[in-house]
Amino acid sequence: MSEIRFHSGQTVPLEMHKARIVQKIRLVTPEQRLAAMEEAGYNTFLLKNRDVFLDMLTDSGVNAMSDKQLAAMMSADDSYAGSETFSDLEAKIREIFGKEYFLPAHQGRACENLISQSMIQPGQIVPMNYHFTTTKAHIMVNGGTVEEIFTDEALNITSNEPFKGNIDINKLEALIAKHGADKIAFVRWEAGTNLIGGQPFSLQNMREVRAVCDKHGIKTVLDASLLMDNLYFMKVREAACKDLSIREITLKISELCDVIYFSARKLGSVRGGGICTDNSEIYEKIRELVPLYEGFLTYGGMSVREMAALVVGLDETMDFEVINQGPQFIAEMTRQLQERGIPVITPPGGLGCHLDAKAFLPHLPQTDYPAGALAAALYIASGARGMERGTMSEQRNPDGSEPLAHMELVRLALPRRVFSLSHVAYTVDRIAWLYENRALIGGLDFYEEPKVLRFFFGKLRPKTDWPQKLLAKFRQDFGDSL
Ligand code: F0G
């Protein structure tokens, strides 16, 4: 993947791969989409994939795999204990991250469970650039609390700050001064910070954080699930990384971390996860839990085929021409949205495009779940499925009150190498139509609200008959078209 300059002077992303296997998708009628949305309780997580045209819910486990990954799956060595494929994976992790020990897990949140159980004492704090939903849940279940110490720019929707995922060093120092280093379980970095729009941190900021941690004897943990995007942004946005290879940048990052964990549903584009470290004490503690929760130490809940594909996937992650496809498509989609005046997170990050639902639907209070409403409206208008990342995705406080999210976002994930630019253009067109008709979009209300991670299973209903009115306007404007 590279950006190619057209004769007109415009720069466009150009794929450095070709599709050799394809999957048919279908676009059902807007009437069917409204019925499907009703049935799904206005929660895009509960839609059936057969009713979805462009699945932009997530990149998790749905990136396109390469021919070499598929080929590797065929020669995986199947064995409960001592599989050769696991040894290959261990060696690849050692090569890429330079860490001695590796423990496999079935996915990212499983790593969070293992790390939280072994590294957090009740009452301890985990400072971080920003939380991810499952991370926070595991930290809380283990008696810890999350302290977000992002910089002031992090929550500015439109910004020129290239590294909105950075940690504010002054806030870190102040937190340690206030609570004492013993109260800090570890500092957590999240690469390609998911919930603030796939935003990266810089290598320089990591170094500054590590220096503070060293001064106080505090450990550092990296969530590397979205590392591939963060690596891309370091290479193109950070002068000091410009002349380094992706491998070199990865090793420099790794040197600053005591523990690295990842969801291989993202990193490596398979389905699985893992933890690596040089610290034998931490390794031994976590190792005890792996057979209990995941599986034997040489598979940890992953199939050997996924492990074999992960070995190749991690290697491909070190190729700039592979990892630049995602961010460059997202930048192009962001450009098209901005051209039409649609509020969207800038600078463009990794993972997907993020619509700013607060600015899109200023007439809706956060308690009406504007991001949830916009995601539902977009599905009805286009068959594209995005994900609510706002107040619906927050957990209620222990006293039952509802925290309002910092941002109300609709995430339109672009799983890597899955969609074409015409898919992007179609989605942008339907979003632009929705923007013109935004006054028609109303709020939502829970009628089934699970206590934990409510956004996964919760069901909502529209507060008025706005979805029917939206459908009527669609028919008026688009006639018989789908
Ligand atoms: N950390 C980050 C930064 C993530 O984005 C995710 C998953 C996890 C941890 C958990 O990993 O799903 O393998 O258990 N993010 C997915 C998403 C679910 O859609 O953004 P997992």
Residues whose N, C-alpha, C, O or C-beta is under 5 A from the ligand:
A	BS01	F0G	L57 T58 S60 Q107 G108 R109 A110 F132 T134 N194 D223 S225 S263 R265 G272
